[in-house]
Amino acid sequence: ANWRTIVSTILAGAIFGFLLYDGKTIEDRLYITAFTLLSGGFLFGAVFMTTDPVTGPSTQIGRYFYGFAIGAITIVIRRYSGYPEGIMFAILLMNIFAALIDEVVLLVRYRGGKK
């Protein structure tokens, strides 16, 4: 398991959980964020499911972006839909874009982003 995907997924979940959930005080927002990260299958998905080497990106920078997008999409699905657990949908959605993420990273790295 690559730690880059795990850390970026949890970091994005914490950031978006803090920003998107309502709370009267900062302590309320921190409590809701901690509850969001520790409840359901978020940590299970972040540790065991996002690190699949076959369906994820192979570049190091791509893994950061992949994990961050999974965490962000998960919190958006949890917050704005009627579905309480969005980690599977986020992983499946980002698996579609894993090859594209690798292509963009390699294009920017080796060509400098120029045509």
CYANA upper distance limits for C-alpha pairs under 8 A (distance plus 0.5 A):
  1 ALA  CA     47 VAL  CA      8.34
  1 ALA  CA     48 PHE  CA      8.33
  1 ALA  CA     51 THR  CA      5.79
  1 ALA  CA     52 ASP  CA      7.88
  1 ALA  CA     53 PRO  CA      8.31
  2 ASN  CA      6 ILE  CA      7.60
  2 ASN  CA     51 THR  CA      6.67
  3 TRP  CA      7 VAL  CA      6.54
  4 ARG  CA      8 SER  CA      6.57
  4 ARG  CA     60 GLN  CA      8.04
  4 ARG  CA     63 ARG  CA      6.69
  4 ARG  CA     64 TYR  CA      6.18
  4 ARG  CA     67 GLY  CA      8.06
  5 THR  CA      9 THR  CA      6.54
  5 THR  CA     46 ALA  CA      8.20
  5 THR  CA     50 THR  CA      7.30
  5 THR  CA     51 THR  CA      6.99
  5 THR  CA     63 ARG  CA      5.80
  5 THR  CA     64 TYR  CA      6.10
  5 THR  CA     66 TYR  CA      7.37
  5 THR  CA     67 GLY  CA      5.05
  5 THR  CA     68 PHE  CA      8.09
  6 ILE  CA     10 ILE  CA      6.82
  6 ILE  CA     46 ALA  CA      5.91
  6 ILE  CA     47 VAL  CA      6.15
  6 ILE  CA     50 THR  CA      7.72
  6 ILE  CA     51 THR  CA      7.73
  6 ILE  CA     67 GLY  CA      7.10
  7 VAL  CA     11 LEU  CA      6.47
  7 VAL  CA     67 GLY  CA      8.12
  8 SER  CA     12 ALA  CA      6.48
  8 SER  CA     64 TYR  CA      6.20
  8 SER  CA     65 PHE  CA      8.09
  8 SER  CA     67 GLY  CA      5.52
  8 SER  CA     68 PHE  CA      5.33
  8 SER  CA     71 GLY  CA      8.00
  9 THR  CA     13 GLY  CA      6.63
  9 THR  CA     46 ALA  CA      6.63
  9 THR  CA     67 GLY  CA      4.86
  9 THR  CA     68 PHE  CA      5.32
  9 THR  CA     69 ALA  CA      7.82
  9 THR  CA     70 ILE  CA      6.55
  9 THR  CA     71 GLY  CA      4.93
  9 THR  CA     72 ALA  CA      8.19
 10 ILE  CA     14 ALA  CA      6.65
 10 ILE  CA     37 LEU  CA      8.09
 10 ILE  CA     43 LEU  CA      8.17
 10 ILE  CA     46 ALA  CA      7.42
 10 ILE  CA     68 PHE  CA      8.35
 10 ILE  CA     71 GLY  CA      6.84
 11 LEU  CA     15 ILE  CA      6.68
 11 LEU  CA     68 PHE  CA      7.70
 11 LEU  CA     71 GLY  CA      7.96
 12 ALA  CA     16 PHE  CA      6.45
 12 ALA  CA     67 GLY  CA      8.38
 12 ALA  CA     68 PHE  CA      5.62
 12 ALA  CA     69 ALA  CA      7.90
 12 ALA  CA     70 ILE  CA      8.45
 12 ALA  CA     71 GLY  CA      5.38
 12 ALA  CA     72 ALA  CA      5.90
 13 GLY  CA     17 GLY  CA      6.17
 13 GLY  CA     37 LEU  CA      7.35
 13 GLY  CA     68 PHE  CA      8.41
 13 GLY  CA     71 GLY  CA      5.07
 13 GLY  CA     72 ALA  CA      6.25
 13 GLY  CA     74 THR  CA      7.85
 13 GLY  CA     75 ILE  CA      6.64
 14 ALA  CA     18 PHE  CA      6.54
 14 ALA  CA     33 THR  CA      6.60
 14 ALA  CA     34 ALA  CA      8.15
 14 ALA  CA     37 LEU  CA      7.55
 15 ILE  CA     19 LEU  CA      6.75
 16 PHE  CA     20 LEU  CA      6.23
 16 PHE  CA     71 GLY  CA      8.50
 16 PHE  CA     72 ALA  CA      6.53
 16 PHE  CA     75 ILE  CA      6.88
 16 PHE  CA     76 VAL  CA      8.26
 17 GLY  CA     21 TYR  CA      6.37
 17 GLY  CA     32 ILE  CA      8.03
 17 GLY  CA     33 THR  CA      5.52
 17 GLY  CA     36 THR  CA      7.60
 17 GLY  CA     75 ILE  CA      6.68
 18 PHE  CA     29 ARG  CA      6.17
 18 PHE  CA     30 LEU  CA      7.00
 18 PHE  CA     32 ILE  CA      8.11
 18 PHE  CA     33 THR  CA      6.01
 20 LEU  CA     76 VAL  CA      8.41
 20 LEU  CA     79 ARG  CA      7.88
 21 TYR  CA     29 ARG  CA      7.25
 21 TYR  CA     32 ILE  CA      7.71
 21 TYR  CA     33 THR  CA      8.20
 21 TYR  CA     79 ARG  CA      7.79
 22 ASP  CA     29 ARG  CA      7.18
 23 GLY  CA     27 GLU  CA      8.50
 23 GLY  CA     28 ASP  CA      5.56
 23 GLY  CA     29 ARG  CA      5.48
 23 GLY  CA     32 ILE  CA      8.43
 24 LYS  CA     28 ASP  CA      6.87
 24 LYS  CA     29 ARG  CA      8.11
 25 THR  CA     29 ARG  CA      7.06
 26 ILE  CA     30 LEU  CA      6.62
 27 GLU  CA     31 TYR  CA      6.57
 28 ASP  CA     32 ILE  CA      6.65
 29 ARG  CA     33 THR  CA      6.52
 30 LEU  CA     34 ALA  CA      6.57
 31 TYR  CA     35 PHE  CA      6.55
 32 ILE  CA     36 THR  CA      6.51
 33 THR  CA     37 LEU  CA      6.72
 34 ALA  CA     38 LEU  CA      6.53
 35 PHE  CA     39 SER  CA      6.26
 36 THR  CA     40 GLY  CA      8.26
 36 THR  CA     42 PHE  CA      8.48
 37 LEU  CA     42 PHE  CA      6.53
 37 LEU  CA     43 LEU  CA      7.32
 38 LEU  CA     42 PHE  CA      7.47
 38 LEU  CA     43 LEU  CA      7.25
 40 GLY  CA     85 GLU  CA      7.29
 41 GLY  CA     45 GLY  CA      6.38
 41 GLY  CA     85 GLU  CA      7.69
 41 GLY  CA     87 ILE  CA      7.72
 42 PHE  CA     46 ALA  CA      6.52
 42 PHE  CA     85 GLU  CA      8.39
 42 PHE  CA     87 ILE  CA      6.69
 43 LEU  CA     47 VAL  CA      6.48
 44 PHE  CA     48 PHE  CA      6.25
 44 PHE  CA     49 MET  CA      7.64
 45 GLY  CA     49 MET  CA      5.21
 45 GLY  CA     50 THR  CA      6.67
 45 GLY  CA     87 ILE  CA      6.84
 45 GLY  CA     88 MET  CA      7.94
 46 ALA  CA     50 THR  CA      5.96
 46 ALA  CA     51 THR  CA      8.06
 47 VAL  CA     51 THR  CA      7.13
 48 PHE  CA     52 ASP  CA      7.97
 49 MET  CA     91 ILE  CA      8.29
 50 THR  CA     56 GLY  CA      7.83
 50 THR  CA     67 GLY  CA      7.70
 50 THR  CA     91 ILE  CA      7.09
 51 THR  CA     56 GLY  CA      7.54
 52 ASP  CA     56 GLY  CA      6.59
 53 PRO  CA     57 PRO  CA      7.95
 53 PRO  CA     58 SER  CA      7.94
 55 THR  CA     95 ASN  CA      6.33
 55 THR  CA     98 ALA  CA      7.52
 56 GLY  CA     63 ARG  CA      7.89
 56 GLY  CA     66 TYR  CA      8.14
 56 GLY  CA     95 ASN  CA      6.69
 56 GLY  CA     98 ALA  CA      5.97
 56 GLY  CA     99 ALA  CA      8.34
 57 PRO  CA     62 GLY  CA      6.30
 57 PRO  CA     63 ARG  CA      6.29
 57 PRO  CA     66 TYR  CA      7.82
 57 PRO  CA     98 ALA  CA      5.48
 57 PRO  CA     99 ALA  CA      6.81
 57 PRO  CA    101 ILE  CA      7.36
 57 PRO  CA    102 ASP  CA      6.35
 58 SER  CA     62 GLY  CA      7.56
 58 SER  CA     63 ARG  CA      7.62
 58 SER  CA    102 ASP  CA      7.23
 59 THR  CA     63 ARG  CA      6.81
 59 THR  CA    102 ASP  CA      6.61
 59 THR  CA    105 VAL  CA      7.95
 60 GLN  CA     64 TYR  CA      7.28
 61 ILE  CA     65 PHE  CA      7.06
 61 ILE  CA    105 VAL  CA      7.58
 62 GLY  CA     66 TYR  CA      6.42
 62 GLY  CA     98 ALA  CA      8.42
 62 GLY  CA    101 ILE  CA      6.29
 62 GLY  CA    102 ASP  CA      6.39
 62 GLY  CA    105 VAL  CA      6.97
 63 ARG  CA     67 GLY  CA      6.52
 64 TYR  CA     68 PHE  CA      6.61
 65 PHE  CA     69 ALA  CA      6.53
 66 TYR  CA     70 ILE  CA      6.77
 66 TYR  CA     94 MET  CA      7.21
 66 TYR  CA     98 ALA  CA      7.67
 66 TYR  CA    101 ILE  CA      8.21
 67 GLY  CA     71 GLY  CA      6.77
 68 PHE  CA     72 ALA  CA      6.68
 69 ALA  CA     73 ILE  CA      6.47
 69 ALA  CA     90 ALA  CA      8.45
 69 ALA  CA     94 MET  CA      7.86
 70 ILE  CA     74 THR  CA      6.51
 70 ILE  CA     87 ILE  CA      7.79
 70 ILE  CA     90 ALA  CA      5.68
 70 ILE  CA     91 ILE  CA      6.47
 70 ILE  CA     94 MET  CA      7.13
 71 GLY  CA     75 ILE  CA      6.93
 71 GLY  CA     87 ILE  CA      8.24
 71 GLY  CA     90 ALA  CA      8.19
 72 ALA  CA     76 VAL  CA      6.78
 73 ILE  CA     77 ILE  CA      6.57
 73 ILE  CA     86 GLY  CA      8.17
 73 ILE  CA     87 ILE  CA      8.44
 73 ILE  CA     90 ALA  CA      6.08
 74 THR  CA     78 ARG  CA      6.66
 74 THR  CA     85 GLU  CA      8.10
 74 THR  CA     86 GLY  CA      5.29
 74 THR  CA     87 ILE  CA      5.55
 74 THR  CA     89 PHE  CA      8.08
 74 THR  CA     90 ALA  CA      6.07
 75 ILE  CA     79 ARG  CA      6.45
 75 ILE  CA     86 GLY  CA      7.76
 76 VAL  CA     80 TYR  CA      6.42
 76 VAL  CA     81 SER  CA      8.38
 77 ILE  CA     81 SER  CA      5.93
 77 ILE  CA     83 TYR  CA      7.57
 77 ILE  CA     84 PRO  CA      8.31
 77 ILE  CA     85 GLU  CA      8.13
 77 ILE  CA     86 GLY  CA      5.90
 78 ARG  CA     82 GLY  CA      7.92
 78 ARG  CA     83 TYR  CA      6.74
 78 ARG  CA     84 PRO  CA      5.71
 78 ARG  CA     85 GLU  CA      6.49
 78 ARG  CA     86 GLY  CA      6.27
 86 GLY  CA     90 ALA  CA      6.69
 87 ILE  CA     91 ILE  CA      6.63
 88 MET  CA     92 LEU  CA      6.63
 89 PHE  CA     93 LEU  CA      6.51
 90 ALA  CA     94 MET  CA      6.63
 91 ILE  CA     95 ASN  CA      6.52
 92 LEU  CA     96 ILE  CA      7.18
 93 LEU  CA     97 PHE  CA      7.64
 94 MET  CA     98 ALA  CA      6.65
 97 PHE  CA    101 ILE  CA      6.62
 98 ALA  CA    102 ASP  CA      6.95
 99 ALA  CA    103 GLU  CA      6.77
100 LEU  CA    104 VAL  CA      6.69
101 ILE  CA    105 VAL  CA      6.67
102 ASP  CA    106 LEU  CA      6.62
103 GLU  CA    107 LEU  CA      6.48
104 VAL  CA    108 VAL  CA      6.62
105 VAL  CA    109 ARG  CA      6.51
106 LEU  CA    110 TYR  CA      6.41
106 LEU  CA    111 ARG  CA      8.39
107 LEU  CA    111 ARG  CA      6.01
107 LEU  CA    112 GLY  CA      7.46
107 LEU  CA    113 GLY  CA      6.56
108 VAL  CA    112 GLY  CA      5.21
108 VAL  CA    113 GLY  CA      4.81
108 VAL  CA    114 LYS  CA      8.32
109 ARG  CA    113 GLY  CA      7.86
111 ARG  CA    115 LYS  CA      8.28
